[in-house]
Amino acid sequence: MTIIGGFDLHRGQITFDYMDTETGEVSTGQIRPATRAALRGWLDKRFCGRNDVMLAVEGCTGWRFVVEEMQRAGVEAHLAEPADTAGKRGPKKRAKTDKADARLLRELLCKQDLPESWIPPQHLLEVRTLGRLYLSLAAQRRAWLQRIHAQVYHQGVAPIVGLLTCEGRDQLAAAELSAAGRQSVQTALSMIEALDQQIEPLRAQLKSLSDRLPGARALKAHYGIGPLCAVIIWAELGDCRRFSSSDQAVRLSGLDVSVWSSDRKRAPGHLARQGPPALRWALFEAAMCAARPGSPDYDYYKAVSDRLSSKRGALSVARKLARWCHHTLRELGEQAMAPPDEPKAQAA
């Protein structure tokens, strides 16, 4: 006897639909509220001590705590790829509901036709969260810096190079700004300083993790990949053994070029941008080092840059780096996904 079912997640409730394959009995309903504690109690009440339960959930926001609780309860967890799962729904014939989504997951799991995503280990999810937090804070910092430049230009002040240096701050202090403009600039500077207090220790934490993670350490052997990029690439790529070729690693990064064509019409290619933005950022930052004459990819970068543009040259090198990182992590095998080593004790 096996229980097969699916969950549909929302902030207010979790809709479930599961079936006993021996009796054919189907159970449906909702778990409220949609919290870890409520789900844990529901799983323990219905499936405690059973090892023949398979449940699926889509890889949308909230999937992490659901999968973790299923694994804790001994349930075989399946993570569905949202876009491919929606494609399995077929032509829209009726309104899409939470019940229909949960039922679709159950039916696909029964037919062994569920488009599955990889479930990362917990330590990788933690590192991935830290990396994305760092990039989010850095993006906010850039936004506040751009607000200062915009306000300065709006008030007719000449552009200030090195705005956050001592010389730049002196020029900013002497600039002719209105009272509200000055308040806007001071607020932006205060926000940048507050963000710096969060960014600096987070960057140090990520660099420390890159030294302690075997997979990230191996990636630093490639020219241009430093400690910060290495740990982000490692966390976003994950277990490369799930890819059949390095092309899939490039596709995951969203750096592959997609082209629309019909009959004799063909649109210019553009980046797919379907993968995690953090992975694209790290690969592109590492690829920018190819512009240095000492880079082993300098000739390739220069050839593409002269023919197209420097940005296209860096993107081409970024795709090569994605393939190299894929092969490096595959060669490490199990060691690539090993948790971080214990930090070394500092000498007294």
C-alpha positions in Angstrom: 0.0 0.0 0.0 1.4 3.4 -1.0 0.2 7.0 -0.4 0.8 9.4 -3.3 -0.2 13.0 -3.2 0.6 16.7 -3.9 0.6 20.0 -2.1 -0.3 23.4 -3.4 1.2 26.3 -1.4 -0.2 29.6 -0.5 0.6 32.0 2.3 -2.7 31.4 4.0 -3.1 27.6 3.5 -1.6 24.5 2.0 -4.0 22.5 -0.1 -3.4 18.7 -0.2 -4.7 15.9 -2.4 -3.4 12.4 -1.8 -4.6 8.9 -2.7 -4.3 5.4 -1.2 -3.2 3.4 -4.2 -4.6 0.1 -2.7 -8.1 1.3 -1.9 -8.3 4.1 -4.4 -9.6 6.5 -1.7 -8.7 10.1 -2.3 -8.4 12.7 0.5 -8.4 16.4 0.0 -8.4 19.5 2.2 -6.4 22.3 3.5 -3.7 22.8 6.2 -4.1 26.2 8.1 -2.1 28.2 8.8 0.6 27.5 6.2 3.4 27.2 8.8 6.1 24.7 9.6 4.4 23.8 12.9 1.0 23.2 11.4 2.5 21.0 8.6 4.5 19.0 11.1 1.5 18.3 13.2 -0.5 17.3 10.1 2.2 14.9 8.8 2.7 13.3 12.2 -1.0 12.7 12.7 -1.5 11.1 9.3 1.7 9.4 8.3 3.7 8.8 11.5 5.7 5.6 11.3 4.9 5.0 7.6 7.6 4.6 4.9 5.4 4.3 1.9 4.3 7.9 1.4 5.3 10.0 -1.6 4.3 13.7 -1.8 5.1 16.3 -4.3 5.2 20.1 -4.1 6.0 22.8 -6.7 9.3 24.6 -6.4 7.8 28.0 -5.6 8.2 30.2 -2.6 7.8 28.1 0.6 8.9 24.8 -0.8 11.9 24.6 1.5 10.1 24.2 4.8 7.6 21.8 3.2 10.3 19.5 1.9 12.3 19.7 5.1 9.2 18.6 7.1 8.4 15.8 4.7 11.9 14.5 5.0 11.8 14.8 8.8 8.6 12.7 8.8 10.1 10.0 6.6 8.0 11.0 3.6 9.6 10.6 0.1 9.7 14.2 -1.1 9.4 15.3 -4.7 10.1 18.8 -5.9 8.2 19.7 -9.2 9.6 22.2 -11.7 6.9 24.9 -11.9 7.1 25.8 -15.6 7.3 22.2 -16.9 4.5 21.2 -14.5 2.3 24.0 -15.8 3.0 22.7 -19.3 1.8 19.2 -18.3 -1.6 20.8 -17.5 -2.4 21.1 -21.2 -4.9 23.5 -22.8 -6.9 25.5 -20.3 -10.4 24.2 -20.2 -11.6 25.3 -16.7 -10.6 27.7 -14.0 -7.2 27.0 -12.3 -7.7 26.3 -8.6 -5.6 25.2 -5.7 -7.4 21.8 -5.7 -6.7 21.4 -9.4 -3.0 22.1 -8.9 -2.7 19.6 -6.0 -4.6 17.0 -8.0 -2.3 17.6 -11.0 0.8 16.9 -8.9 -0.7 13.7 -7.5 -1.7 12.5 -10.9 1.7 13.2 -12.4 3.4 11.5 -9.5 1.2 8.5 -10.0 2.1 8.3 -13.7 5.8 8.9 -12.9 5.6 11.9 -15.2 6.4 14.6 -12.7 9.0 17.1 -14.0 11.4 17.0 -11.0 13.8 19.6 -9.7 16.9 18.8 -7.6 16.5 19.2 -3.9 19.7 20.8 -2.5 21.1 19.8 0.9 20.5 22.2 3.7 24.0 23.5 4.0 24.0 24.5 0.4 20.7 26.3 0.8 22.1 28.3 3.7 25.1 29.4 1.6 22.9 30.2 -1.3 20.7 32.4 0.9 23.7 34.3 2.2 25.0 34.9 -1.3 21.7 36.2 -2.6 21.4 38.4 0.5 24.9 39.9 -0.3 23.9 40.7 -3.9 20.6 42.2 -2.7 22.4 44.5 -0.3 25.0 45.5 -2.9 22.2 46.3 -5.4 20.5 48.5 -2.8 23.8 50.3 -2.2 24.3 51.0 -5.9 20.7 52.3 -6.1 21.4 54.8 -3.3 24.6 55.9 -4.9 22.8 56.4 -8.2 20.2 58.6 -6.4 23.0 60.8 -5.2 24.4 61.2 -8.8 20.9 61.9 -10.1 20.2 64.5 -7.4 23.5 66.3 -8.0 22.9 66.4 -11.8 19.3 67.5 -11.3 20.6 70.6 -9.3 23.2 71.5 -12.0 26.3 70.3 -10.2 29.2 69.0 -12.3 29.7 65.2 -12.0 31.7 64.1 -9.0 34.1 61.2 -9.6 34.8 59.0 -6.7 31.8 60.2 -4.8 32.4 58.2 -1.6 36.2 59.0 -1.4 37.3 61.8 0.9 37.9 64.1 -2.0 34.5 63.2 -3.4 32.7 63.9 -0.1 34.5 67.3 0.1 33.2 68.2 -3.4 29.8 67.0 -2.4 29.8 69.1 0.8 30.8 72.2 -1.2 28.2 71.6 -4.0 25.5 74.2 -4.5 22.3 72.2 -3.5 18.9 73.2 -2.3 17.9 72.4 1.3 15.7 69.5 0.2 18.4 68.3 -2.2 21.0 68.4 0.5 18.7 66.4 2.8 18.2 63.8 0.0 22.0 63.4 -0.4 22.6 63.1 3.3 19.9 60.5 3.7 21.4 58.5 0.8 24.9 58.7 2.4 23.5 57.5 5.7 21.8 54.5 4.0 25.0 53.6 2.2 26.9 53.7 5.5 24.3 51.5 7.1 24.4 49.1 4.2 28.2 49.0 4.4 28.0 47.8 8.0 25.9 44.8 6.8 27.8 44.1 3.6 31.4 44.0 4.9 30.9 41.2 7.5 28.7 39.3 5.1 31.4 39.5 2.4 34.0 38.2 5.0 31.7 35.4 6.0 31.2 34.3 2.4 35.0 34.4 1.7 35.6 32.3 4.8 33.0 29.8 3.5 34.8 29.6 0.1 38.0 28.5 1.9 36.1 25.8 3.9 34.0 24.3 1.2 35.8 21.7 -1.0 33.8 22.5 -4.1 34.3 26.3 -3.8 38.0 25.8 -3.2 38.3 23.8 -6.4 36.5 26.5 -8.4 39.1 29.1 -7.4 41.7 27.3 -9.5 40.1 28.9 -12.6 41.5 32.3 -13.6 39.2 35.1 -12.5 37.2 33.2 -10.0 37.9 34.7 -6.6 36.6 33.6 -3.2 33.3 35.5 -3.4 32.5 34.4 -7.0 33.6 30.8 -6.2 31.2 30.3 -3.3 28.3 31.9 -5.2 28.9 29.8 -8.3 29.2 26.6 -6.1 25.9 27.4 -4.3 24.0 28.2 -7.4 25.2 25.4 -9.7 24.7 22.7 -7.0 25.4 19.1 -7.8 26.6 19.1 -11.5 26.2 15.3 -11.7 22.5 15.9 -12.4 23.5 17.5 -15.8 24.1 15.3 -18.8 26.4 17.9 -20.4 28.0 21.2 -19.7 25.5 22.9 -22.0 22.9 22.3 -19.3 25.0 24.2 -16.8 25.2 27.1 -19.3 21.4 26.9 -19.7 20.9 27.0 -15.9 22.9 30.2 -15.7 20.7 31.9 -18.3 23.7 32.8 -20.4 22.6 30.7 -23.4 21.4 32.6 -26.5 17.8 32.0 -27.5 16.7 32.7 -31.0 13.1 33.0 -32.3 12.6 31.8 -35.9 9.6 31.1 -38.1 9.7 30.1 -41.8 12.3 32.5 -43.2 12.1 35.1 -40.4 14.7 35.0 -37.7 15.0 37.5 -34.8 18.4 38.4 -33.4 19.5 36.2 -30.5 19.4 37.4 -26.9 20.3 35.9 -23.5 17.7 33.6 -22.1 18.1 35.0 -18.5 16.1 32.0 -17.2 18.5 30.9 -14.4 19.4 32.4 -11.1 20.6 36.0 -11.4 23.3 35.4 -8.8 25.0 32.8 -11.0 25.0 35.1 -14.0 26.5 37.9 -11.9 29.3 35.7 -10.5 30.2 34.2 -13.9 30.2 37.6 -15.6 32.3 39.2 -12.9 34.8 36.4 -13.2 34.8 36.6 -17.0 35.6 40.3 -16.9 39.1 39.3 -15.7 39.7 37.9 -19.2 40.2 41.5 -20.4 43.6 41.4 -18.6 46.5 40.6 -20.9 47.7 37.9 -18.4 44.5 35.9 -18.7 44.6 32.5 -20.4 41.4 33.5 -22.3 42.7 37.0 -23.4 43.2 36.0 -27.0 39.7 34.6 -27.2 38.2 37.6 -25.4 40.0 40.0 -27.6 38.9 38.3 -30.8 35.2 38.3 -29.8 35.5 41.9 -28.5 37.1 43.2 -31.7 34.4 41.5 -33.8 31.4 42.3 -31.6 31.9 44.2 -28.3 33.7 43.9 -25.0 30.5 42.9 -23.3 29.9 40.1 -25.8 33.4 39.0 -25.3 33.0 38.8 -21.5 29.7 36.9 -22.0 31.5 34.3 -24.2 34.1 33.8 -21.6 31.4 33.5 -18.9 29.9 30.6 -20.8 33.3 28.9 -21.0 33.7 29.4 -17.2 30.3 27.8 -16.6 31.4 24.7 -18.6 34.7 24.5 -16.7 33.0 24.9 -13.4 30.6 22.1 -14.4 33.5 19.7 -15.2 35.4 20.6 -12.1 32.5 19.9 -9.7 31.6 16.7 -11.6 35.2 15.4 -11.2 35.0 16.0 -7.5 32.0 13.7 -7.2 30.5 13.5 -3.7 33.2 15.8 -2.3 31.9 18.7 -4.4 28.7 18.8 -2.2 30.5 18.2 1.1 29.6 20.6 3.9 32.1 23.3 5.1 35.1 22.2 7.1 35.2 23.2 10.7 36.8 26.7 11.1 40.4 26.6 12.3 41.0 27.6 15.8 42.9 30.9 16.1 46.2 30.8 17.9 46.2 32.5 21.2 
